[in-house]
Amino acid sequence: KKYNISLGISLLQYPLIKSFIAMLDLSLDINKKNIATEKIIKVIQSPYILAAIKERNNREILIYTILRKSKSYFKLNQLITLMQDCPILEQIIKDIAKIKIANENTTENWLEIFYEYTNIFSFAIEKKLNSSEYQIFEKLQKEMLILNKTIILNNKININKCVNILKQHLNNTIFQVKAGKANIHILGMLEAEGLNFDAAWVGGLSSKTIPGYIKNYFFINNHLAKKFNLPFSSFEIITKNAKNMLN
């Protein structure tokens, strides 16, 4: 390959991850038996859920039917009656609705529920993933394990708060799909550090990049981060980093 673009972005920005989060959000609505139109349409359109190809035409018709109702929300029974021509999707919705949800639980137990949702939807199982999608899905599985490590003071939280913790973590996780060898590399500053090039073009050093912003670490409070000089934990460190970058 002539070019290798290596500019890591938030994990939450990848289509596969957006589809996964849409699946979680819809599952929560199904358990409440009050489903937002926007959420069900996102999932119906997803290529990563069970029978996405087999029921594609009927699911497109279903989307049209839902939109024609001009409703922001549907009761569970109302939505199921519209799915007669999408029996696999209908069964998925019914199976999700059978899952019992406690008012509060530990993050580890909520993670098990998320796995159950994933299994029912057969998320990213039926679709043949390309190399990039496979790497992203593998990264998602690793990052979800944060819910086994998250310490909550009262030990138990509701499922919505747990989903928000996961979303925040995925949004804070920068990920770049691995690429093969190339003659020309488009890199971020971290990837380019220490490498030698025949020629280089440096761009993007605007006020949005330099000097930078304070970073709040997920597990470490601000006082400790500053004490141990973690990157982007204080304005002094950010200023020093900006000078090094310019040099």
Secondary structure, DSSP 4 states (H G I P E B T S, - for coil): --EEEE--EEGGGSHHHHHHHHHHHHHHHHHHTEEEHHHHHHHHT-TTSTTTTTTHHHHHHHHHHHHHTT-SEEEHHHHHHT-TT-HHHHHHHHHHHTS---SSB-HHHHHHHHHHHHHHHTTTTSS---HHHHHHHHHHHHHGGGGGT---TTS-B-HHHHHHHHHHHHHH-EE-------SEEEE-HHHHTT---SS------STTTSS------SSS-HHHHHHTT-TTSSHHHHHHHHHHHH-
